[in-house]
Amino acid sequence: MMPLVSFIIAKYIQQHLRHYLQLDIKKKYQYLFYLMTLLCFLGMELLWRVLFEFMIAYFAMHDALMQMAYR
């Protein structure tokens, strides 16, 4: 799902650039679109990783606190 969402976000950015700046996305601007898609993908993957690392740490703290409570 992450690549699909990053592609949709990059497409949304591309449409807004075209609308606000009145740019016609030509061949020389296509690299910018692909770069934005790649950056969105990498940013989402990093956010996804941080989210799961936080969840692992949270549940590890929960388990440690529960063990301390029952001692």
Secondary structure as UniProt FT lines:
FT   HELIX           2..21
FT   HELIX           27..69
//
